[in-house]
């Protein structure tokens, strides 16, 4: 075999090995997403959706809300979502009246 052919084969093998290592490293990096401690992520906690809002005794609009609802309340207000069951019922009635 010629020296150039051997060099081509060795170079191809080294390139293929490098590509395989790079692919494995990328897959490993994608799998190592940020670790979240179980109970600190409120979206995955069932307890936080059962406890009463911390401001329920201070503000009337917080009564009947859970801690999770309390956390999302500002976003709901900004997007115009109804805050109470009464407001939801009023919106339903308005929708039925419009028909």
Secondary structure, DSSP 8 states (H G I E B T S, - for coil): --HHHHHHHHHHHHHHHHHHHHHHHHHHHHH------GGG-GGG-SSTTTSB-TTTTT-GGGTT-BHHHHHHHHHHHHHT---SHHHHHHHHHHHHHH-
